[in-house]
Amino acid sequence: MATFDIDVALARVERAIEGLPKAAMFELAEAGYDSVFHQLVACILSIRTRDEVSLPAALRLFERAPTPADVTRLSEEELDELISASSFHEAKARQILAIAEATVTDHEGELPCDDETLLAFNGVGPKCANLTLGIACGLPRISVDIHVHRVTNRWGYVETNTPEQTLAALQEKLPEHHAIDLNRLVMPFGKQICTGRRPQCSTCLLLDICPQVGVENPR
């Protein structure tokens, strides 16, 4: 089989997801909440939570408290109520409040585009740090969620067993100009078309180039 052409694949994914809901953090950025702080908080809210839930929670929070200083003026109970739809909201409220306080105290109200700063926060891992730095700062960082992991393995573009291994493989292989768009494109594609169970292979725009690695019982 010919080498999988990632340029062709992502161009077709762009067409395939037209009209589908956008990935939550990208939609949030388009709504004007595109700072490092906004994006990092939104990513924290998205952990173990569907976009349909995390996006409204983020919007509700930022409409009430649009800046890190505003967030610090909320009590933990008020913050928890605003994000209560998100999974593990009590722990996330404490985490977000601590990040807001550090942003005001240590960074003059604006988080820098810096890996070490973001990863130093409790509970922030490479996925959230990379996605935040990609969207908020335009840095060519790859973020791997379950959809990116599953889809890129089905394409045979990587051969890995975990999202962490997928990230390492993509960092070695993916052209830099695709880094930010990979999550923007593949998240809705994997959620709506190349689904975990019974992917819509028969109508997929990538069918003729996709080896369908590991796919069982497609539609």
Secondary structure, 3 states (H helix, E strand, C coil): CCCCCHHHHHHHHHHHCCCCCCCHHHHHHHCCCCCHHHHHHHHHHHCCCCHHHHHHHHHHHHHHCCCHHHHHCCCHHHHHHHCCCCCCHHHHHHHHHHHHHHHHHHHCCCCCCCHHHHHCCCCCCHHHHHHHHHHHHCCCCCCCCHHHHHHHHHCCCCCCCCHHHHHHHHHHHCCHHHHHHHHHHHHHHHHHCCCCCCCCHHHCCCCCCCCCCCCCCCC
